[in-house]
Amino acid sequence: MNTPTQQDNQLQANIPQEAFDWYDQYAHGIIDRRTFLSRLGSLAALGFSMSVLSSALLPNYALAEQVSFNDPDIKASYHNFPSSKGHGEGRGYLVTPKSVPNKAPLILVVHENRGLNPYIKDVARRAAKAGFIAFAPDALYPLGGYPGNDDKGREMQRSLDRAKIEQDFIAAAKFLQAHQSGNGKLGAVGFCFGGYIVNMLAASIPGVLSAGVPFYGTPAAKELRENIKAPLLIQLAELDERVNASWPEYEQDLKKNKVDYTMHMYQKVNHGFHNDSTGRYDPEAAELAWQRTLTFFNKHLS
């Protein structure tokens, strides 16, 4: 006889794609929480309890630690940086290899639309473990920082001026590029909203960014795309209809402007497939995408 945990795992594996689509719409402000929960409730007739659905769709950050903050190979700390065109001052999570090689390459790590949560901090640690100096800013710093809750974090981020947030990330990129132990070659990797920020940085500060890896991010404003100079590694999820709808036009502009880009479409995975704290996580696709990311940065930033 199956235990409840085994039964829950079986149910999670069979959750309809619509549930993941509804979560994406909720997470990006297309539907409100009441509508999201109401739609999830409609799946009760199929045998899905709210606890099973919630555990599959909502993050469990206890699962999102591949590199411990006290790993002996890295050193993590927080640093403030000036942002005169943004919110005046920003703050981020800086992670360096314990023995920083002479003039190490630099990677800006950009969070989703909810602030600097534990998953993104872990991504910064993974980058440092691989030999990069990594810096992960928190867009929510002007409001006190990531609140420990994604719903609250999304609400806080929506309340901030989007243009000022973008300026904060531009300032963070310049701050990191000038790091005394860096080689001046800056890469950026971002997820969801962070993927958009990577595209925006490539178009807004082409002289600063040397390489960009947007994970399921929408493109920069059309009038800015002609400025892109850095090579891009674009990571998309086959089931992510919302973001993928923007890709054909973006690709046309990249081709028109002779940008060096590669796009990988990961089959049968959802938006957020790299995030190991939710049921959208796909271990095989996430690992492949991450190894491609590191190879790309080693090629263009060394």
BALUMBA-782399 format. One line per 10 residues: number of its first residue (from 1); for each residue x, y, z of C-alpha. Coordinates in steps of 0.25 Angstrom, whole numbers. Example, Ala and Ser with C-alpha at 12.3 -4.5 7.8 and 13.67 -1.06 7.14 Angstrom:
BEGIN
1) 49/-18/31 | 55/-4/29
This chain:
BEGIN
1) 0/0/0 | 5/14/-4 | 9/24/8 | 2/38/7 | 16/43/2 | 16/33/-9 | 2/37/-13 | 5/51/-13 | 18/49/-22 | 9/42/-32
11) -1/53/-32 | 9/63/-33 | 15/56/-46 | 1/56/-52 | -3/71/-49 | -9/77/-62 | -1/87/-70 | -12/97/-67 | -8/98/-53 | 6/102/-56
21) 0/112/-66 | -9/118/-56 | 3/119/-46 | 11/126/-57 | -1/136/-59 | -2/138/-44 | 13/140/-42 | 13/151/-53 | 1/159/-49 | -8/154/-60
31) -18/148/-50 | -20/151/-35 | -18/141/-24 | -33/139/-22 | -35/135/-37 | -22/126/-36 | -27/119/-24 | -41/117/-30 | -35/111/-42 | -27/101/-34
41) -39/98/-26 | -46/93/-39 | -36/82/-39 | -41/76/-26 | -51/67/-35 | -39/61/-41 | -33/57/-27 | -23/68/-25 | -23/74/-11 | -19/88/-9
51) -7/83/-1 | -2/75/-12 | -4/86/-22 | 3/96/-13 | 15/87/-10 | 17/86/-25 | 15/100/-30 | 20/109/-18 | 34/110/-15 | 41/102/-4
61) 54/108/-2 | 60/97/7 | 61/90/-6 | 69/101/-13 | 83/100/-7 | 93/93/-16 | 105/101/-10 | 105/104/5 | 107/118/9 | 119/113/18
71) 125/105/7 | 140/105/9 | 143/109/-5 | 135/122/-5 | 133/135/3 | 120/142/3 | 116/156/8 | 107/168/6 | 111/181/-1 | 104/194/-4
81) 106/202/-17 | 103/215/-22 | 91/217/-31 | 89/232/-34 | 79/229/-45 | 71/219/-38 | 67/218/-23 | 80/225/-19 | 87/213/-13 | 86/198/-15
91) 90/185/-8 | 94/172/-13 | 100/158/-9 | 115/157/-13 | 121/143/-14 | 135/141/-18 | 144/128/-19 | 152/127/-6 | 165/128/-13 | 161/138/-24
101) 169/136/-36 | 177/148/-42 | 167/156/-49 | 155/147/-49 | 143/148/-58 | 130/154/-53 | 116/150/-53 | 103/158/-49 | 92/149/-44 | 78/155/-46
111) 66/150/-38 | 52/148/-42 | 40/158/-40 | 41/156/-25 | 54/160/-19 | 67/153/-15 | 61/140/-10 | 69/128/-6 | 69/121/-19 | 76/133/-26
121) 86/134/-15 | 90/119/-17 | 91/122/-32 | 102/133/-28 | 109/123/-19 | 109/113/-31 | 115/123/-40 | 126/126/-30 | 128/111/-27 | 131/110/-42
131) 142/121/-41 | 134/134/-44 | 132/146/-35 | 117/147/-34 | 108/158/-30 | 93/157/-28 | 86/171/-25 | 73/172/-18 | 63/181/-25 | 55/181/-12
141) 66/188/-4 | 59/201/-4 | 48/195/3 | 56/187/13 | 60/175/4 | 54/162/1 | 43/159/12 | 45/144/13 | 31/142/5 | 30/142/-10
151) 16/147/-10 | 20/159/-2 | 32/160/-10 | 24/161/-23 | 15/172/-17 | 27/180/-12 | 34/179/-26 | 22/184/-33 | 21/196/-24 | 34/201/-28
161) 37/210/-41 | 41/200/-52 | 51/210/-58 | 58/212/-45 | 59/197/-43 | 66/196/-57 | 75/208/-53 | 79/200/-40 | 83/188/-48 | 91/197/-58
171) 98/203/-46 | 100/189/-40 | 106/184/-53 | 116/196/-53 | 119/194/-39 | 123/179/-41 | 131/182/-54 | 140/191/-46 | 143/180/-35 | 157/181/-31
181) 159/166/-33 | 152/165/-46 | 157/165/-60 | 147/175/-65 | 139/165/-73 | 125/165/-68 | 114/154/-71 | 100/154/-66 | 90/143/-64 | 76/145/-60
191) 63/137/-58 | 49/142/-63 | 49/157/-59 | 64/155/-58 | 64/149/-72 | 58/162/-76 | 68/170/-69 | 80/163/-76 | 74/166/-89 | 72/181/-84
201) 86/182/-80 | 91/176/-93 | 83/187/-100 | 86/199/-90 | 100/197/-86 | 107/190/-98 | 121/195/-94 | 119/189/-80 | 113/175/-83 | 122/165/-89
211) 112/153/-90 | 98/150/-85 | 90/138/-82 | 75/141/-81 | 66/130/-75 | 52/131/-80 | 53/146/-81 | 45/156/-90 | 54/165/-99 | 58/179/-97
221) 50/191/-103 | 50/189/-118 | 56/203/-120 | 68/199/-111 | 71/185/-118 | 80/191/-129 | 90/194/-118 | 93/180/-114 | 107/176/-116 | 110/165/-106
231) 108/150/-110 | 95/144/-104 | 92/130/-99 | 76/130/-99 | 70/119/-91 | 55/116/-93 | 45/106/-88 | 36/99/-98 | 23/100/-90 | 25/115/-87
241) 15/121/-97 | 16/135/-90 | 31/138/-92 | 32/129/-105 | 22/138/-112 | 32/149/-112 | 44/141/-117 | 41/141/-132 | 41/157/-133 | 53/157/-124
251) 61/147/-132 | 58/155/-145 | 64/168/-138 | 76/160/-133 | 79/155/-147 | 77/168/-154 | 87/174/-144 | 97/163/-146 | 97/159/-131 | 105/146/-128
261) 94/138/-121 | 90/124/-118 | 76/120/-114 | 73/107/-107 | 58/102/-106 | 57/92/-95 | 46/82/-98 | 34/78/-89 | 38/88/-78 | 32/100/-72
271) 36/114/-69 | 44/114/-57 | 50/100/-60 | 64/104/-54 | 58/107/-41 | 60/95/-32 | 50/100/-21 | 37/97/-28 | 30/86/-36 | 34/93/-49
281) 48/89/-47 | 54/79/-57 | 67/74/-52 | 72/69/-66 | 69/82/-73 | 74/91/-62 | 87/84/-61 | 89/84/-76 | 85/99/-77 | 95/102/-65
291) 106/95/-71 | 104/102/-84 | 104/115/-76 | 117/113/-70 | 123/108/-83 | 118/121/-90 | 123/130/-79 | 137/123/-79 | 138/125/-94 | 134/140/-94
301) 139/145/-80 | 153/138/-78
